[in-house]
Amino acid sequence: MPSKYWIKLSHKILDDPKIGRLPSHLWRLYIELLLIASENDHGALKGTYQIADRLWRLPEGLEPWMECLAQEKLIEGDHCNWKLVDHWQYCLLSSRPNLRGEWRDAILERDNWLCQDCGLPLGEVELEAHHIKPWFLNRRERFNISNGITLCKDCHRKRHRSGWKRRALATGRT
């Protein structure tokens, strides 16, 4: 795994006070769980025995640490089935081939398949992922999960129209 990948990940996590307060052994475990979950769908982890086998640890020693992360509300579940909670902000999409599709799916999943402006769910409207910071101005933020929001087609159009009006007024072209 490239070292750049680790540095980028650790800086994001260090900025989060909830994770920064963890003892070093739990902090390292959480990073390892993020890396494991990035290989699966939707933050899903397996049971403690499978995780322990993957991390070359004893399940008996890993179980109390998993419970501590659950008390901190960073993971949920039990010894048979664990899942990361609210991990989208640390989602590791940078090593994947279909970034745009995965970024979109991660945004929709995080926002519970609801338009964040009007509140309508998928099924009643067609949902899209919108870049909060414009795509063409922010290369580094393009696939950052925190730079996205779920909108229905109508709300997405309204966001873009208001943005175009603001730019036209700012440049004097109305």
C-alpha positions as CSV (number, residue, x, y, z in Angstrom):
1,M,0.0,0.0,0.0
2,P,1.5,3.4,-0.9
3,S,2.6,5.6,2.0
4,K,0.7,8.6,0.5
5,Y,-2.5,6.7,1.1
6,W,-1.7,6.2,4.8
7,I,-0.7,9.9,5.3
8,K,-3.9,11.2,3.6
9,L,-6.0,8.8,5.7
10,S,-4.3,9.6,9.0
11,H,-4.6,13.4,8.6
12,K,-8.3,13.2,8.1
13,I,-8.7,11.0,11.1
14,L,-6.4,13.1,13.3
15,D,-8.7,16.1,12.6
16,D,-11.7,14.3,14.2
17,P,-11.7,14.9,17.9
18,K,-13.7,11.8,18.6
19,I,-11.1,9.6,17.0
20,G,-8.1,11.7,18.2
21,R,-9.1,11.0,21.8
22,L,-8.8,7.2,21.4
23,P,-5.9,5.4,22.9
24,S,-3.3,4.5,20.3
25,H,-4.1,0.8,20.2
26,L,-7.8,1.6,19.4
27,W,-6.9,4.3,17.0
28,R,-4.7,1.9,15.0
29,L,-7.4,-0.8,15.1
30,Y,-10.0,1.7,13.8
31,I,-7.7,2.5,10.8
32,E,-7.2,-1.2,10.2
33,L,-11.0,-1.6,10.2
34,L,-11.5,1.2,7.8
35,L,-9.0,-0.4,5.4
36,I,-10.8,-3.8,5.7
37,A,-14.2,-2.1,5.3
38,S,-13.0,-0.3,2.1
39,E,-12.7,-3.7,0.4
40,N,-16.4,-4.5,1.3
41,D,-19.7,-2.7,0.6
42,H,-21.2,-0.1,2.9
43,G,-18.7,-0.4,5.8
44,A,-19.5,-4.0,6.5
45,L,-17.1,-6.0,8.6
46,K,-17.3,-9.7,9.4
47,G,-17.3,-11.3,12.8
48,T,-14.5,-10.9,15.4
49,Y,-12.9,-14.3,14.4
50,Q,-12.7,-13.3,10.7
51,I,-11.3,-9.8,11.6
52,A,-8.8,-11.3,14.0
53,D,-7.7,-13.8,11.4
54,R,-7.3,-10.9,8.9
55,L,-5.3,-8.8,11.3
56,W,-3.2,-11.7,12.6
57,R,-4.5,-11.3,16.2
58,L,-6.2,-13.5,18.8
59,P,-10.0,-13.2,18.8
60,E,-10.0,-13.2,22.6
61,G,-7.7,-10.1,22.7
62,L,-9.6,-8.3,19.9
63,E,-13.1,-8.7,21.3
64,P,-12.7,-6.2,24.2
65,W,-11.2,-3.6,21.8
66,M,-14.1,-4.0,19.4
67,E,-16.4,-3.5,22.4
68,C,-14.6,-0.2,23.2
69,L,-15.0,1.0,19.7
70,A,-18.7,0.1,19.9
71,Q,-19.0,2.1,23.2
72,E,-17.5,5.1,21.3
73,K,-20.2,4.5,18.6
74,L,-17.6,4.1,15.9
75,I,-18.7,0.5,15.1
76,E,-22.0,-1.3,15.8
77,G,-23.1,-4.9,16.0
78,D,-21.8,-7.9,18.0
79,H,-19.0,-10.5,17.8
80,C,-20.7,-12.2,14.8
81,N,-21.3,-9.1,12.6
82,W,-19.7,-5.7,12.9
83,K,-20.3,-2.6,10.8
84,L,-18.5,0.8,10.8
85,V,-20.7,3.8,11.8
86,D,-20.6,7.1,9.9
87,H,-17.4,6.1,8.1
88,W,-18.2,7.9,4.9
89,Q,-16.1,10.9,5.8
90,Y,-13.1,8.5,5.8
91,C,-14.2,6.5,2.8
92,L,-11.2,5.2,0.9
93,L,-12.3,5.7,-2.7
94,S,-9.0,6.9,-4.1
95,S,-7.7,3.4,-5.0
96,R,-10.8,2.3,-6.8
97,P,-11.4,2.4,-10.6
98,N,-15.0,3.7,-10.8
99,L,-14.6,6.7,-8.5
100,R,-17.6,8.8,-9.7
101,G,-20.1,5.9,-9.4
102,E,-18.8,4.9,-6.0
103,W,-18.7,8.5,-4.8
104,R,-22.3,8.9,-5.9
105,D,-23.4,5.7,-4.2
106,A,-21.6,6.7,-1.0
107,I,-23.3,10.1,-0.9
108,L,-26.8,8.6,-1.5
109,E,-26.2,5.9,1.2
110,R,-24.9,8.4,3.7
111,D,-27.9,10.7,3.2
112,N,-30.3,7.7,3.5
113,W,-31.6,8.0,-0.1
114,L,-33.4,11.3,0.6
115,C,-33.1,14.7,-1.1
116,Q,-31.4,16.9,1.5
117,D,-33.4,20.0,0.3
118,C,-37.0,18.8,-0.1
119,G,-36.8,15.5,1.8
120,L,-38.3,13.3,-0.9
121,P,-37.1,9.7,-1.0
122,L,-35.8,7.6,-3.9
123,G,-38.8,6.2,-5.7
124,E,-40.8,9.4,-5.5
125,V,-38.0,11.3,-7.3
126,E,-34.8,10.6,-9.1
127,L,-31.8,11.3,-6.8
128,E,-28.4,12.7,-7.8
129,A,-25.2,13.5,-6.0
130,H,-24.2,17.2,-6.1
131,H,-20.7,18.6,-5.5
132,I,-20.9,21.3,-2.8
133,K,-17.6,22.8,-3.9
134,P,-17.7,22.9,-7.7
135,W,-16.1,20.0,-9.6
136,F,-14.0,22.2,-11.9
137,L,-12.6,24.4,-9.1
138,N,-11.7,21.7,-6.6
139,R,-9.7,18.8,-8.0
140,R,-8.7,17.5,-4.6
141,E,-12.2,17.6,-3.3
142,R,-13.9,15.9,-6.3
143,F,-14.3,12.5,-4.7
144,N,-14.3,13.6,-1.0
145,I,-17.5,12.3,0.6
146,S,-17.9,15.4,2.6
147,N,-18.0,17.4,-0.6
148,G,-21.3,15.8,-1.7
149,I,-25.0,16.1,-0.9
150,T,-28.0,14.1,-2.2
151,L,-30.5,16.1,-4.2
152,C,-33.5,15.3,-6.4
153,K,-33.3,16.4,-10.0
154,D,-35.4,19.6,-9.4
155,C,-33.5,20.7,-6.3
156,H,-30.2,20.0,-8.1
157,R,-31.3,22.2,-11.0
158,K,-32.3,25.0,-8.6
159,R,-28.9,24.8,-6.9
160,H,-27.1,25.2,-10.2
161,R,-29.3,28.0,-11.4
162,S,-28.8,30.0,-8.2
163,G,-25.0,29.4,-8.5
164,W,-25.0,30.6,-12.1
165,K,-27.0,33.7,-11.2
166,R,-24.5,34.5,-8.4
167,R,-21.6,34.1,-10.7
168,A,-23.3,36.3,-13.4
169,L,-23.9,39.1,-10.9
170,A,-20.3,38.8,-9.5
171,T,-18.9,39.1,-13.0
172,G,-21.3,41.8,-14.2
173,R,-22.8,39.5,-16.9
174,T,-26.6,39.2,-16.3
